Amino acid sequence: MKALIFGISGQDGSYLAQLLLKNRYEVIGVSRDAQSKLFEGLNYLGIRQDILIRSAALNDFRSVLQVIDDIRPDEIYNLSGQSSVGLSFELPIETIESITLGTINILEAIRFLKRPVKIYNACSSECFGDVGDSVADEQTSFRPKSPYALAKAAAYWATANYREAYSIFTCSGILFNHESPLRKSRFVTQKIVRAACRIAHGSDERLYLGNIDIVRDWGWAPEYVEAMYLMLQHKSPDDYIIATGKSYSLTEFVDSAFKYFNLDWRDYVKRKDTLLRPSEILNSRSNPKKAREILKWQAKSDMHTVVAMMIEQNLKTDFKNSDA
C-alpha cells in the first residue's frame, strides 16, 4: 500500500507517517519546498530516512495533480494548511486558501484522474463553535468563530460534496484538541508545559495567558492518527468525531502541569489581555460514540495523562530551546 501525506511536516503528519510505516506502507510526504524543510517531527521520531518527500504547492492545482499522478497512491491524507486558530486572525486569507483551496485541489485531482483513491480530510472541532452545556456529535451544526474554523468547515462540506456527487471515498475526521511533544511553542498547551518545566528548574519567569476559563477536550495525538487510518480501512466512507469525550478548563490544564512539579500555578501565571482572541470558543465538548461503535476506536489518554506525557518528553529533550 502506498500513502501520500499532505502536511507531513506537522504533528499529525509525523505520527501518521510513523503508524503507516509500522503497517508496512510506502509513505510519501508532500511539502511546498522539500529541500528547505527541516522536518523536525520526522527526525524526532527517527523516520525521516524512511520517507520520500516531494515538493508541491497545495494551492496550485497543476502541482497537486502532477504529484498525485506521479505517485499513484492508494490513500491520501490531507493534513495540510495553516494550523493555528490564533494565527488565523492575523492571516485569514492564507488560512482560508491553504485549507479550503488545497482540499478542493486534491478532490478535483482525484475526480479528474478517475482513480480509486481513498481520501482522509482533517476537519476540526473548531467548526462547531461554542456548544455551551451541550455536546457536539456528527449531527451538530457548524458555527465557526475564526477564519481557521471557517476554512475547515468549507473543506468539510467540499469533501462531503465530492463523496456524494462523484462517489469518491472521502472521509473527514472532526478532531478535537490533541497534543504531543511535537506541538510548536505557539500552541498554548506546549507554551504551558515548557514554562512549567523551566520554572521547576529555576527560572524566575512568569507565564502570561489569555482566557484560562475556556473548556476543551484534550487527547493524545499518536492515538488520534490511528482513527484517521481506521476511517480509510472501513468498508464505506463517513465522517467521525475523534475525541476523549471528557472536557476540562484551561485552568485545570495549567494546574495539572504545575502540580506535576508540586507547584501552585497561581504563583506563576498572569493574565494578559493582548493574548485574548477577537472571538473565542468558551465551551467545546464532544460525543465520540460513533467512532467507538463503528471504528472500534476509543481514546486511552485523558488530559492529565496527556500533560504528564508532554512534560516527561520535554524533560528528556532541551525543553528550554527545542521547538520540535
C-alpha positions as CSV (number, residue, x, y, z in Angstrom):
1,M,0.0,0.0,0.0
2,K,1.2,3.5,-0.8
3,A,0.1,6.6,1.2
4,L,0.5,10.2,0.2
5,I,0.5,12.7,3.1
6,F,-0.1,16.4,2.5
7,G,1.2,18.2,5.6
8,I,3.7,15.5,6.7
9,S,5.9,18.1,8.5
10,G,3.3,18.8,11.2
11,Q,2.5,17.0,14.4
12,D,-0.2,14.7,12.9
13,G,1.6,14.1,9.7
14,S,4.7,12.9,11.6
15,Y,2.8,10.5,13.8
16,L,0.7,9.3,11.0
17,A,3.8,8.5,8.9
18,Q,5.2,6.5,11.8
19,L,1.9,4.5,12.1
20,L,1.8,3.8,8.3
21,L,5.4,2.7,8.2
22,K,4.6,0.2,11.0
23,N,1.8,-1.1,8.9
24,R,4.2,-1.7,6.0
25,Y,3.1,1.2,3.9
26,E,5.3,3.1,1.4
27,V,4.9,6.7,2.7
28,I,5.4,9.8,0.5
29,G,5.1,13.2,2.1
30,V,4.4,16.5,0.3
31,S,5.9,19.8,1.3
32,R,5.9,23.2,-0.5
33,D,9.7,23.1,-0.6
34,A,11.1,19.7,0.3
35,Q,14.7,20.9,0.1
36,S,14.4,23.7,2.7
37,K,12.1,22.0,5.2
38,L,13.8,20.6,8.3
39,F,11.1,18.0,9.1
40,E,11.8,18.2,12.9
41,G,8.9,15.9,13.7
42,L,10.1,13.1,11.4
43,N,13.6,13.5,12.7
44,Y,12.3,13.4,16.3
45,L,10.6,10.1,15.6
46,G,13.6,8.7,13.8
47,I,11.8,8.0,10.5
48,R,12.9,10.8,8.1
49,Q,15.2,8.5,6.2
50,D,12.3,6.1,5.5
51,I,10.1,8.6,3.8
52,L,10.2,10.1,0.3
53,I,9.4,13.8,0.2
54,R,8.0,15.5,-2.9
55,S,7.6,19.2,-3.5
56,A,4.2,20.6,-4.4
57,A,2.1,23.7,-3.7
58,L,-1.3,22.7,-2.5
59,N,-2.9,26.0,-3.8
60,D,-1.7,25.2,-7.3
61,F,-4.0,22.6,-9.0
62,R,-1.4,21.6,-11.6
63,S,1.2,20.9,-8.9
64,V,-1.2,18.8,-6.9
65,L,-2.4,16.9,-10.0
66,Q,1.1,16.1,-11.0
67,V,2.3,14.8,-7.7
68,I,-0.8,12.5,-7.3
69,D,-0.5,11.3,-10.9
70,D,3.2,10.5,-10.4
71,I,2.9,8.8,-7.0
72,R,-0.4,6.9,-7.8
73,P,-1.3,6.5,-4.1
74,D,-3.8,4.1,-2.6
75,E,-4.6,6.6,0.2
76,I,-4.3,10.3,0.6
77,Y,-4.2,12.1,3.9
78,N,-4.9,15.8,3.7
79,L,-3.4,17.3,6.9
80,S,-2.0,20.5,5.3
81,G,-2.8,24.2,5.7
82,Q,-2.2,26.9,8.3
83,S,-3.0,25.1,11.6
84,S,-3.1,27.8,14.3
85,V,-6.5,29.2,15.3
86,G,-5.0,32.3,16.9
87,L,-2.7,33.0,13.9
88,S,-5.7,32.7,11.5
89,F,-7.0,36.0,12.8
90,E,-3.7,37.6,11.6
91,L,-3.5,35.6,8.4
92,P,-7.1,35.0,7.3
93,I,-6.5,34.9,3.5
94,E,-3.6,32.5,3.8
95,T,-5.5,30.3,6.2
96,I,-8.6,30.0,4.1
97,E,-6.7,29.5,0.8
98,S,-4.3,26.9,2.2
99,I,-7.1,24.8,3.8
100,T,-10.1,25.3,1.5
101,L,-8.5,25.7,-1.9
102,G,-5.9,23.0,-1.0
103,T,-8.7,20.5,-0.2
104,I,-10.6,21.2,-3.3
105,N,-7.5,20.8,-5.4
106,I,-6.9,17.3,-4.0
107,L,-10.5,16.3,-4.6
108,E,-10.7,17.7,-8.1
109,A,-7.4,16.0,-9.0
110,I,-8.9,12.6,-8.0
111,R,-12.1,13.4,-9.9
112,F,-10.0,14.3,-13.0
113,L,-7.7,11.2,-12.7
114,K,-10.6,8.8,-12.0
115,R,-8.5,6.6,-9.7
116,P,-9.9,4.5,-6.8
117,V,-8.1,6.5,-4.1
118,K,-9.3,6.9,-0.5
119,I,-9.0,10.4,0.9
120,Y,-8.9,11.5,4.5
121,N,-9.6,15.2,5.3
122,A,-8.6,16.8,8.5
123,C,-11.6,18.7,10.0
124,S,-11.7,20.3,13.4
125,S,-13.9,20.7,16.4
126,E,-13.4,24.5,16.0
127,C,-16.2,24.2,13.3
128,F,-18.8,23.7,16.0
129,G,-18.1,27.0,17.7
130,D,-19.4,27.3,21.3
131,V,-21.7,24.4,22.3
132,G,-22.4,25.7,25.8
133,D,-23.5,22.9,28.1
134,S,-24.4,20.5,25.3
135,V,-22.0,18.1,23.5
136,A,-21.3,18.0,19.8
137,D,-21.9,14.9,17.7
138,E,-21.8,14.4,13.9
139,Q,-25.2,15.9,13.5
140,T,-24.4,19.2,15.4
141,S,-24.5,22.3,13.2
142,F,-21.3,24.2,12.5
143,R,-21.0,27.8,13.8
144,P,-17.3,28.7,13.1
145,K,-15.9,31.6,15.1
146,S,-12.5,32.1,13.5
147,P,-11.0,32.2,9.9
148,Y,-9.5,28.8,10.7
149,A,-12.8,27.2,11.6
150,L,-14.5,28.9,8.6
151,A,-11.9,27.3,6.3
152,K,-12.2,23.9,7.9
153,A,-16.0,24.0,7.6
154,A,-15.8,24.8,3.9
155,A,-13.3,21.9,3.4
156,Y,-15.6,19.6,5.3
157,W,-18.5,20.3,3.0
158,A,-16.4,20.1,-0.1
159,T,-15.2,16.7,1.0
160,A,-18.8,15.6,1.6
161,N,-20.0,17.0,-1.7
162,Y,-17.3,15.1,-3.7
163,R,-18.3,11.9,-1.9
164,E,-21.9,12.3,-2.8
165,A,-21.6,13.8,-6.3
166,Y,-18.7,11.6,-7.6
167,S,-18.7,8.6,-5.4
168,I,-15.2,9.3,-4.2
169,F,-14.2,7.5,-1.0
170,T,-13.7,10.6,1.2
171,C,-13.8,10.9,5.0
172,S,-13.5,13.8,7.4
173,G,-12.2,13.3,10.9
174,I,-13.6,16.1,13.2
175,L,-10.7,16.0,15.6
176,F,-10.9,17.8,19.0
177,N,-7.8,19.2,20.6
178,H,-4.9,16.7,20.6
179,E,-1.4,17.3,21.9
180,S,2.1,15.8,21.9
181,P,5.8,16.8,22.3
182,L,5.7,17.8,18.6
183,R,3.4,20.7,19.3
184,K,5.0,24.1,18.4
185,S,5.5,26.6,21.2
186,R,2.9,28.9,19.7
187,F,0.2,26.4,20.8
188,V,-0.9,27.2,24.4
189,T,-0.5,23.7,25.7
190,Q,3.1,23.5,24.7
191,K,3.7,27.0,26.0
192,I,2.3,25.9,29.4
193,V,4.2,22.7,29.6
194,R,7.6,24.2,28.7
195,A,7.1,27.2,31.0
196,A,6.3,24.8,33.9
197,C,9.4,22.8,33.1
198,R,11.6,25.9,33.1
199,I,10.1,27.3,36.3
200,A,10.5,24.0,38.0
201,H,14.2,24.1,37.1
202,G,14.9,27.5,38.5
203,S,13.5,30.1,36.0
204,D,12.0,33.2,37.7
205,E,9.8,33.9,34.7
206,R,6.0,34.4,34.7
207,L,3.7,32.6,32.3
208,Y,1.3,35.0,30.6
209,L,-2.0,33.6,29.2
210,G,-5.3,34.9,27.9
211,N,-8.6,33.4,28.9
212,I,-8.0,30.4,31.1
213,D,-11.7,29.7,31.7
214,I,-12.2,28.1,28.2
215,V,-13.1,24.4,28.2
216,R,-11.6,21.9,25.8
217,D,-11.4,18.2,25.1
218,W,-7.7,17.3,25.1
219,G,-6.3,14.0,23.8
220,W,-3.0,12.4,22.7
221,A,-2.1,12.9,19.1
222,P,-0.5,9.5,18.4
223,E,-3.8,7.9,19.3
224,Y,-5.8,10.2,17.1
225,V,-3.8,9.3,13.9
226,E,-4.9,5.7,14.5
227,A,-8.5,6.9,14.0
228,M,-7.6,8.6,10.7
229,Y,-6.1,5.3,9.5
230,L,-9.2,3.3,10.6
231,M,-11.5,5.6,8.7
232,L,-9.9,4.6,5.4
233,Q,-9.9,0.9,6.3
234,H,-13.7,0.9,6.9
235,K,-15.8,-0.5,4.1
236,S,-17.7,2.7,3.5
237,P,-16.7,6.4,3.8
238,D,-18.1,8.6,6.5
239,D,-17.3,11.4,8.9
240,Y,-16.4,10.9,12.6
241,I,-15.8,12.9,15.7
242,I,-12.5,11.9,17.3
243,A,-12.1,12.9,20.9
244,T,-11.9,11.7,24.5
245,G,-15.5,12.7,25.5
246,K,-14.1,14.5,28.6
247,S,-13.6,18.2,28.7
248,Y,-11.6,20.4,31.1
249,S,-10.9,24.1,31.6
250,L,-7.5,25.5,30.6
251,T,-7.2,26.4,34.3
252,E,-7.3,22.7,35.0
253,F,-4.7,22.0,32.3
254,V,-2.4,24.7,33.9
255,D,-2.9,23.3,37.4
256,S,-2.1,19.7,36.2
257,A,1.2,20.9,34.6
258,F,2.4,22.8,37.7
259,K,1.2,20.1,40.1
260,Y,3.5,17.7,38.3
261,F,6.3,19.6,40.0
262,N,4.4,20.2,43.2
263,L,4.0,23.9,42.3
264,D,1.0,26.2,42.7
265,W,0.2,27.7,39.3
266,R,-1.3,30.8,40.9
267,D,2.2,31.9,41.9
268,Y,3.5,32.0,38.3
269,V,0.6,32.6,35.9
270,K,-0.6,36.1,34.9
271,R,-3.5,37.2,32.7
272,K,-2.6,39.3,29.6
273,D,-5.5,40.8,27.7
274,T,-3.4,41.2,24.5
275,L,-3.5,37.4,24.2
276,L,-7.3,37.3,24.0
277,R,-8.7,36.4,20.6
278,P,-11.2,38.6,18.7
279,S,-13.7,35.8,19.3
280,E,-13.3,32.8,21.5
281,I,-15.0,29.4,22.0
282,L,-15.8,29.1,25.7
283,N,-17.0,25.5,25.7
284,S,-16.0,22.7,23.5
285,R,-17.5,19.3,24.4
286,S,-17.7,16.0,22.4
287,N,-19.6,12.8,21.9
288,P,-17.3,10.3,20.1
289,K,-19.8,7.4,20.3
290,K,-19.9,6.9,16.6
291,A,-16.1,6.3,16.3
292,R,-16.3,3.9,19.3
293,E,-19.1,1.9,17.9
294,I,-18.2,1.7,14.2
295,L,-14.4,2.1,14.0
296,K,-13.9,0.4,17.4
297,W,-11.6,3.3,18.3
298,Q,-11.5,4.9,21.8
299,A,-9.1,7.4,23.3
300,K,-6.9,5.9,26.0
301,S,-5.4,9.1,27.5
302,D,-7.2,11.9,29.3
303,M,-6.0,15.4,29.8
304,H,-4.0,14.7,33.0
305,T,-2.2,11.8,31.3
306,V,-1.5,14.0,28.2
307,V,0.0,16.7,30.4
308,A,2.3,14.2,32.2
309,M,3.5,12.6,28.9
310,M,4.2,16.0,27.4
311,I,6.2,17.0,30.5
312,E,8.1,13.7,30.6
313,Q,9.1,14.0,26.9
314,N,10.1,17.7,27.3
315,L,12.3,16.8,30.2
316,K,14.1,14.2,28.0
317,T,14.9,16.9,25.5
318,D,16.2,20.5,25.6
319,F,12.8,21.9,26.7
320,K,14.2,25.4,27.0
321,N,15.0,25.9,23.4
322,S,13.5,23.0,21.4
323,D,10.6,23.6,19.1
324,A,10.4,20.2,17.5
